[in-house]
Amino acid sequence: MKILIVDDEALALTRLKRMLNTLGYEDIVEADNAQKALELIKENTFDLALLDINMPGTSGLELGYELRYHKEDLAIIFQTAYNEHALKAFDIGAVGYLIKPFSIEQLETSIDRVKTESKKTDELRIMSKAGDNYYLLKPEEIYYIKADLSEVMIRSQKGFSYYAQKISDLEQKLLKYDFARIHRSYLLNINKIKEIETIEQSKLRFYLQDIADEVESSKDGAKAFRNRFSI
């Protein structure tokens, strides 16, 4: 297990690393601020991040959102001297919340929970971003996905948000969900379709439930859709 630990206090970092070593974890990378942690997450693949909440500048909670945005399956355990942030922490999807000074037994229990959670086949959650806001979306909450360079735009009831992944990679993640690739640039949730209209060159125009957006297929996308659903 590769672990990222983030704390602005050198003594706290040293103590946490020593405890992890005692528990048998050796592959540990340290960061003393949020910016360094973000650089590290882009260059490495971590299984777990232990984040201090009360840091100057970008807080651990804000950092947690950013880390999950770049790596949505990253397990996060928060550590803090206060318990007032617990609800917000679990909203991010944290697996644990440790109150300082915590014991090595409490740390071990939280990490064991990470191992247990990783074995579960829970539904996919997608951490997307809209300005300073983050959304933790279930596939069924998504109407469609549009390619935008190396990212995608996700349309949900909350509006548009960005997800830092190519549409082809996201298509693979959504294979077991009801999405259809109707265009090189579009993935469509078929459960959100209200009406389908045939337009020029045998392409299809899709009208969606509850929103005014219309999405058009390509010729090849229309053919694949018709073949899949026998229409």
C-alpha positions in Angstrom: 0.0 0.0 0.0 1.4 3.4 -1.0 0.5 6.1 1.4 0.6 9.9 1.1 0.7 11.8 4.4 0.1 15.6 4.6 0.6 17.8 7.6 2.1 21.3 8.0 3.7 20.3 11.3 7.0 18.5 11.0 6.6 16.7 14.3 3.2 15.5 13.4 4.5 14.1 10.1 7.4 12.4 11.9 5.0 10.8 14.5 2.6 9.6 11.8 5.3 8.1 9.7 6.8 6.3 12.7 3.4 4.8 13.6 2.8 3.7 10.0 6.3 2.1 10.0 5.4 0.2 13.2 2.3 -1.1 11.5 4.5 -2.4 8.7 3.9 0.3 6.0 7.1 1.5 4.4 6.0 3.0 1.1 5.2 6.5 2.5 5.5 9.9 0.8 5.3 13.1 2.8 4.0 16.6 2.0 3.9 19.6 4.3 1.3 21.6 2.3 -1.5 21.2 -0.2 0.3 22.3 -3.3 3.1 19.7 -2.8 0.4 17.1 -2.2 -1.3 18.0 -5.5 1.9 17.7 -7.4 2.6 14.3 -5.9 -0.8 13.0 -6.7 -0.3 13.8 -10.4 3.1 12.0 -10.4 2.3 9.0 -8.3 -0.4 6.4 -7.7 -1.4 6.3 -4.0 -3.8 3.9 -2.3 -4.4 6.1 0.8 -4.0 9.7 1.8 -3.8 10.8 5.5 -4.7 14.5 5.5 -4.5 17.0 8.3 -7.5 19.3 8.1 -6.2 22.5 9.8 -3.4 23.7 7.5 -2.7 27.3 6.5 -3.9 28.3 3.0 -5.7 25.3 1.5 -7.3 23.3 4.2 -7.2 19.5 4.3 -10.9 19.4 3.4 -10.3 21.5 0.2 -7.3 19.3 -0.6 -9.4 16.2 -0.1 -11.8 17.4 -2.8 -8.9 18.1 -5.2 -7.2 14.8 -4.6 -10.5 12.8 -5.2 -11.0 14.9 -8.3 -7.7 13.7 -9.8 -8.0 10.2 -8.4 -11.6 9.3 -7.5 -10.8 5.9 -6.0 -8.2 7.3 -3.6 -9.0 6.4 0.1 -8.8 9.3 2.5 -8.4 9.4 6.2 -8.6 12.9 7.9 -6.8 13.8 11.0 -7.5 16.8 13.2 -7.6 18.2 16.7 -11.3 19.0 16.2 -14.4 17.0 15.5 -16.4 19.8 14.0 -15.5 18.8 10.4 -16.6 15.2 10.5 -19.8 15.6 8.4 -17.9 17.5 5.7 -15.2 14.9 5.7 -17.5 12.0 5.1 -19.3 14.1 2.4 -16.0 14.0 0.5 -16.1 10.2 0.9 -13.5 9.8 3.7 -13.0 6.3 5.1 -11.8 7.6 8.5 -11.7 10.6 10.8 -9.0 10.6 13.5 -9.0 13.1 16.4 -5.5 14.1 17.5 -3.7 12.7 19.5 -4.9 9.4 18.2 -3.4 6.0 19.1 -1.7 3.5 16.9 -4.7 1.2 17.5 -7.1 3.8 16.2 -4.9 4.4 13.1 -4.7 0.7 12.4 -8.5 0.4 12.7 -9.0 3.1 10.1 -6.5 1.6 7.7 -8.2 -1.8 8.1 -11.4 -0.1 7.1 -9.7 1.1 3.9 -8.7 -2.5 3.1 -12.3 -3.7 3.7 -13.9 -1.0 1.6 -11.5 -1.6 -1.3 -12.9 -5.2 -1.5 -16.4 -4.1 -1.8 -18.1 -3.6 -5.2 -19.9 -0.4 -4.4 -21.5 1.7 -7.1 -19.3 4.0 -9.1 -19.1 7.6 -7.9 -17.6 10.4 -10.1 -16.1 13.4 -8.4 -16.6 16.3 -10.8 -15.9 20.0 -10.5 -17.7 23.2 -11.3 -15.8 26.3 -10.3 -15.2 26.0 -6.6 -17.9 23.4 -6.2 -17.5 19.6 -6.3 -20.2 17.0 -7.1 -20.0 13.3 -6.1 -22.2 11.9 -8.8 -23.8 8.5 -9.3 -24.1 7.3 -12.9 -27.9 7.5 -12.8 -27.7 11.2 -12.0 -25.9 11.9 -15.3 -27.8 12.9 -18.4 -24.9 12.9 -20.8 -21.1 13.4 -21.0 -19.4 15.5 -23.6 -15.7 15.4 -24.5 -13.7 18.6 -24.0 -10.1 18.2 -24.9 -8.4 15.9 -22.3 -11.4 16.3 -19.9 -15.2 15.8 -20.1 -18.2 17.9 -19.3 -20.8 16.1 -17.3 -24.4 17.2 -17.5 -26.5 16.5 -14.4 -29.5 18.1 -12.7 -26.9 20.4 -11.0 -25.7 21.7 -14.3 -22.4 21.2 -16.0 -19.3 20.1 -14.2 -15.8 18.9 -15.3 -14.1 15.5 -14.8 -10.4 15.1 -15.4 -10.5 12.1 -17.7 -10.9 11.3 -21.4 -14.3 10.3 -22.7 -12.9 6.9 -23.9 -11.6 6.1 -20.5 -14.9 7.1 -18.8 -16.8 5.0 -21.3 -14.9 1.9 -20.0 -15.9 2.8 -16.4 -19.5 3.0 -17.4 -19.7 -0.2 -19.4 -22.0 -1.9 -16.9 -24.2 1.2 -16.6 -26.8 2.2 -19.2 -24.7 4.6 -21.4 -24.5 4.6 -25.2 -21.7 6.2 -27.3 -23.8 8.1 -29.8 -21.0 10.3 -31.1 -17.3 10.5 -30.8 -17.8 13.3 -28.3 -21.0 12.1 -26.5 -21.9 9.4 -24.0 -25.7 9.3 -23.3 -27.6 7.8 -20.4 -30.3 5.9 -22.1 -32.5 6.0 -19.0 -32.7 9.8 -19.4 -34.1 9.7 -22.9 -37.6 11.1 -23.3 -38.0 11.1 -27.1 -35.9 10.3 -30.2 -36.2 12.0 -33.6 -34.6 11.0 -36.9 -32.9 13.9 -38.6 -30.8 14.5 -41.7 -28.4 11.8 -42.9 -30.3 9.3 -40.7 -28.8 10.8 -37.5 -30.7 10.9 -34.3 -31.7 13.7 -32.0 -32.4 12.9 -28.4 -34.7 14.8 -26.1 -34.1 14.3 -22.4 -36.3 14.1 -19.3 -36.6 17.2 -17.1 -34.0 19.3 -19.0 -34.3 21.3 -22.2 -31.0 20.0 -23.7 -31.0 18.2 -27.0 -28.2 15.9 -28.1 -27.5 14.8 -31.6 -25.7 11.6 -32.7 -23.2 11.1 -35.5 -24.2 8.8 -38.5 -22.0 6.0 -37.1 -23.4 6.7 -33.6 -27.0 6.5 -34.9 -26.2 3.2 -36.6 -24.6 1.7 -33.5 -27.6 2.9 -31.4 -30.1 1.3 -33.8 -28.2 -1.9 -33.9 -28.0 -2.1 -30.1 -31.7 -1.4 -29.5 -33.1 -2.8 -32.8 -34.8 0.4 -33.9 
